[in-house]
Amino acid sequence: MADQLPTTIRCQTCGSEYPAGTAVCQKCYTILAQPQRFVYRTPKWVIMLLVLLIVALAGYAGYLAWDQLVLHNYNNSGWHW
C-alpha cells in the first residue's frame, strides 16, 4: 500500500491543495504538473501504402509527361496511342 499515488498535490508558490491531476493552480496560475504527452506511432503499413501511392502518382505523371511531350512531337499521322 506504500506505492499509492497521492490524492492531493500542493502548489509550491501559494500552498493551495488541489486534487491529483490538476495542471494549474487556480489562485496563482503556477504550473503544478506537466501534462503527459500522447505518443502516437503511425503503423508501418500506412507508411508503405502512402509511399506506394506517391510512387504510383509519380509514375502516372511521368507517363502523362512522356505521352504529351514525346509522342506529340514525333507523331505526325494523328494516330494516338
Secondary structure, 3 states (H helix, E strand, C coil): CCCCCCCEEECCCCCCEEECCCCECCCCCCECCCCCCCCCCCCHHHHHHHHHHHHHHHHHHHHHHHHHHHHHHHCCCCCCC
